[in-house]
Amino acid sequence: MRTSLYPAVDELERRARALVRAAPGSLRLARVGESRAGRPLWLLSAGRGERNILSVAGAHANEPVGGASALRLAALFAGRPELLEPLGCTWHFLLCLDPDGAHLAHGWQPEEPEPSLTECHRGFYRPAFARQPESLPLPPGEPLPESAALVRLLDELRPVAQFTLHGIEFGGAFVMMTREVTGAADTFRRTAARLRVPVDRHPVDGPDWRLDPPGVLVLPDGHGQGERDPSGFVAESTWFYPRRHGTLTTLIEAPAWAVPSVSDARPVAAPDRETARLGEVLLGRSEELAAVLGTRLDDMAVPEDLAPLRDAARELLGVAPSIVEGWGEEEPGRFHGHFATRGISARRIPLRVAAMASRALAPADPRVGEILDDLVREWSQELEKTYDLRWVPVAAQTGLHVRTMLNTARLVCAGDG
């Protein structure tokens, strides 16, 4: 029997309740809000220490590994509650910040024994930027209900550390930290090495963060509350919000498929030429999509439940030129690993557009849906060949999250004490 490797959003609640029943003295489950569609937001808590730590899973619809990691660490605390005693903390897990998005991304569920990149992307969904609940609208905008629930939780708990658990489809591991913690970067790199997960030498995320290579981005002094996406999209962020409480936020990225070349430290002879070449890849594939789609993403009626797919595809296709422009304005990377990461991004963006547009448009225009599905298959296969993708066992993906959280929490709590 083929089984899903990640817990679906409804399964998170069932498994959390099972853990609480098995360890009622150690674990507690509470409803702390609801989504736009009325789905509950569940908080699983372990321990009763005075400090608080918060782990946030499922902030992005296409990243179910965070929920698996949260359940794994909660189960560890249930079986070994003494692990929390030296930290003097209560550890809380927000099991899925975007349950609506997770329901729409139900296809992003790799299955054993041979996960298929093509099949995963046929069910791909990642919301438009303004619908991602880790983003807070700039004033005077109103936050999403999910965002507001997380902000309330941060104000109530005032955690010493917030971990936000992410997963990328293919690439390398990296972390982003809102302040430097002595020893945290080295322990993260050692953890990745033990788990045989490549570290992304120079991630494309956080273009205005300070790079501590390999694989660590630190928020520079004087940085404001706004977060700039590589596309140029700017919003406030739940990553930054709890800095008013002295909270360290650490974002942990774990890849589903590893790309060893993102760690390549060999220098690049002509970085400007390589930047231009990868820009042509992204723009060329975007133009190919635009030719297939025409005005359908603007004009074609789609079922209401598929409208978020259409909106996300339209937005992502529209920002491709600004992403390429941003690459040209940045100081060019010097190492092969950086351009491997950028090459992945150049291919991932049009692949996501094709996948979401295919799902949105196929009911009304099966022929266009079929053409887009062919591109999903073609581009997935090209990615596999170009970057020699290697599936990372889920135990290693969650292990990266869990060990990085525990090691960082020990350092933070030792310093806080």
N, C-alpha and C positions, 0 to 999 in steps of 0.2 A: 504494500500500500504506500502511495506517495503521501508524504505528510509535510505540512507547512513548517518552515523553519523558525518563523517568528509568530508570536501570539497576535491574533487579530484583536481589534479594539474591544469587542465584546468579551473575548476570552480573557483579557486583562482583568476585568472585574471578577469573573468566575474564579480565576486562579488566585487573585488577591483574597477573596473570601475564603477559599480553601486554606490558604496560609494562616489566616486569622483564626479559623476554626481549629487548626492544628496547634496553634501557639497563642491562645487568647490572652495570656499574661504578657506576651512580648509585642504583639502587633495589634494595630487598630486601623479601621477603615472608616473614612468619613467623606461625605459629599460636600465639596467646597465651592460649587458653582455649577453652571450649565452652559452648554454651547449655544450658538445662534439657533440651532434646530431643536434645542431642549434636551440634548444628551448630557448625562451627568459627567462632572469632572470629579475624579476620585483621588483622595489623598490617603496613602498607606503610610503609617507611622510606626517606627520601632524605637524602643528605649524611652527613658523618661529623664534624661539629663537636662541641665539648665540651658546649655547652648542648643541652638537649632542649626541643622544643615538641611538644605532642600535640594533634591534632584528632580529635574523637570524632563520628562520624556514626551515624545510625540509632538514636538513643536512644529515639525514639518511632516506633511502627510505621507511622504514617500520614505520615511525613516523609521520603520517599526522596531529597529533593533534597540532603541532606547527603552521601550517597555519591557523587552526581554531582560535587559541589564538591570532595570529597577527591580523586577521580580527576583532575579538571581541574588542581588545583594540583600533584599529583604528576607529571602529564605535563609541566607547565611546568618543574618542577625537573629532570626528565629531559632536556628539551631545552635548558635554560639553567641548568646547575648553578652558574654563577657568582652566581646570585641568592641562594644560601645563604651565600656566603662572607662578606659583610659582617655577617651575623647570627651567624656562628661557631657554627652550630647543626646538629643532626640533627633533621629534621622527621618526625614519625611520624603515621600516619593509621590510626585504628581504623575499619575500613570500615563495620561495622554492629554496634552494640552489642546489638541485639535481633533476631537473625535469625529466631527463632521468630515473633515478632510480625509481622515483615516478610512472612513467608510467608502469614500469615493475613490480612494487609492487601494481598494481591496485587492487589485491584481498584482500590486507590488509585494508579492509573497513568494519568494523563491521556494522551490520544493526539492526534496530529496528524490533520488540520490544525485542528480546532475542538474543544478540550477541553470536555467536558461535566461541569458540576458535579453533575448528577443521576447520571450513570453512575459518576463517581468515588465518590460516596457509597454507591452500591449495593454497593461492595466495601469499605466503610470498616471499619477496626478500630483502636482505641486501647485498650491494656490498662487494667484496673482499676489504681488508684494503686499498690497493693502489688506489682504485677507489672511496674512500670516500672523498668528497671535503673539509672536515674540516682538513684532513691530508695534510701536505705539505712535499714533498719529501726531503730527506736529500741531500745536494749539492753533485754532480752537476745536480741532477734531475730537470726536468721541471714540474711545477705545472699543475694540470688540469685546463682547461679554467674556470671552476666554481670557483676553488680556487683562480686563478689569479684575477678574477673579485672581489671576496670578499676582497682580499688584497688591490687592488686599492681603493676600497670603504673605507676601514679602513684608508688608508693613506690620502684620501681626506677629510674624516669626522673628523678624530682624535677624536672619541667619548669618552665622559667621562665614558660611560658604554656600554658594548656589552653583550646582553643576547642571549644565544643560547638555543633554545626551543626544548626539547627532550621528548620522551615518550617511556616507556618500556611496554612490553606486560603484564607482571604480576610481582608484587612485591610491593615496597613502594617508596615514594617520597624521593628525596634527592637533594642537590645542591652542586656544585663545584665552588669555588671562587678563582680567582688568587691573591687575597689579602684579608685580614680580614677587614671587615667594621663593626664597632661597632653597635650592635643592629640588624644587618641583619639576623643572625642565629636565634635569638629569634622570630623575626617577621615571618620568614619562618615557623618555627615550630607552631606558633599560627595560621597561615593561614591554614596549613595542618589540625590542630585539628578542626578548625571551619568547614572545608569542609569534615571532617570525612575520610581523606585520611591518611593511616598509613605512618609513617616516617621510612625509612630504617635505622636501628640503626648503621649498619656497612656495607656500600656498598662494592661490590667487585671491583668497578671501582677505578681508581686512587690509585693503591697499594703503590705508593711512595708519596702520598699526606698526609698531616697531618689531622687526624680525630678529629673533634670536635663533639662528639656524643651528641644526635643522629642526623644522617642524613646530616651532613655538613662536607665537605672536603675543606681544605684550602691549597693552594700551599705553600710549605715551603720556607723560605728564602733561596736564593742561587740556587733554581731550575733553570735548563737551559731551552732552547726552546723546547727540545724533550719531547714527551709524550710516555709513555710505556703502551701498552695495556696489560691486564692480560695474553694474549697469549705470550707476549714477543716482539710483533711487536713494533718497534720504528720509529717515524716520528716526524718532526716538526708539529706545529699545529697553526691553525688560532685562537685558544683560546689564545695562548701566543703572537702571532705576535704583537698586538697593545700595549703590555706593553711599547714599546719604546715611545708611545704617552701618557703614564700615564693612559691608559684605564684599568678599571676593567672589566674582563670577568666573567660572572656568567652563568653557565650551570644549567638548571632547568629540572629535570626529573619528569614526572607525569605518574603514572601507569594507564593502561587501566583496568586491573583487579587487585584489591587490595588483598594483602596477609597480614593479621593482624600479623602473627607470625614473620614477619621481625622486628617488634618493640619489641619483647620479650627480656626483660633485665635480665631474670633469668640466673644465671651462669651455665655453662656446666661442668659436672664432669670430662669428659675425652675428651678434645678437640682434642688431637692427634688421638684418635681412630675415632672420628667423621669425621675428615679431611680425614682419610684413607677410611672410608666407602663411603663418597661422591665421592672421586676419583674413587673408584670402580664402582660407578653408571655411571659416565661419560665414563670411559674406557670400561666398559662392553657394553654400548649401542653403542659406537663407533666401537667396534669389531663386533657387530651385523650388523651394517651398512656396514662395510668393507666386511663382508661375503656375503651380498646381492649384493653389487656393484661390487665386483671383481675389474677388471681394466677398467670398463666402463667409469668412469669419465676421464680417460686418453686416452682411445682408441676409444670410440664411437663418431661418428659424430653427432652433434646436430645442429638444425637450428640456423642460425647466431643470430637471435634475442633472443635465449635462452642460448647462450654461456655464458653470464655473470652469469646466475644461476648456470651452471655447474662449472664455475671457483670459485665462492664463496663457493659452497658446498665442492669442493675439498680442498680449502684452510682451511676452518673451520674444516673439518674432520682431516686434517693433523696436525693442531695445538693442538688438544685435549690433546695429551700426555704432551706437554709443559705447558699447563694450569694446569694440575694435578701436574706437577713437581713444578710449581710456588707456588701452594697452600702449598706444603710440605716445601718449603723454607721460607715462610712467618711465622711470629710469629702467632701462632694459636689464633683465636678469643676466647673470654671468655664467650660469651653470646649466648643463643639460637637464637636470632635474626640474628646474623652473619651466623650461619649455616643454617638457613632457606633461607637466601639470596644465600648462596653458593649452597645449594641443588637445588634451582630454576635454577641457572646457569648450574649445572651439567645435568639437564634435558632439559633446553632450547637449548643448543648447538646441541645435536643430533637431536632434533625436527626440528630445522632450517635446518640442513643438509638434513634430510629426505624430508622435504617439497620442498626445492629448487632442490634436485636431482630428485625427482619425476616429477616436472614440466619439467626439462631439458631432461630427458631420456624417458618419456612416449611416445612421438611421434615415436621414433625408436624402443623402447622395451616396449610395453604396459604391459607385464607381470611384469617386474621389477617395472614399474611405479605403478602398482596396489599394489605390496608388500610394496613399500615405502609409498603409500597412507594409507595402513592399519596401518603402524607404526605411521603415523601422527595422525590418529584417536585414536589409542591405547594410545600413549604417551600424547596426549592432555587430554584425559579422566582421565589418571592417575594423571596428574598435577592438574586437577580440584578437584579430590578426596583427594589427599595428602595435598593440601594447602588451601582447602576451598575457592577457588577464588570467589571474589565478584566484579561484574562489577561496575566501577566508572562512574557515569553519565558524559557525555562530558562537561556539564556545570561545574562540579567540576574539571575536568581535566584542562579545559581552565581557570577556576577561580584560580587554583593554579598558573598557569603561570602568569596570568594578575596581581594578587595581589602581587605576589613575585616581579615582575618587578617594579610595581609602588612603593611599599614600599622600595625596594632597591635603586631605582632611587632617591627617596626623601632623603634618607640618604646620598647617594653619592653627590648629588647636594648641599645639605646643607653643607657638608664638603668641597666641592670644592669652594663654595662661600666664 
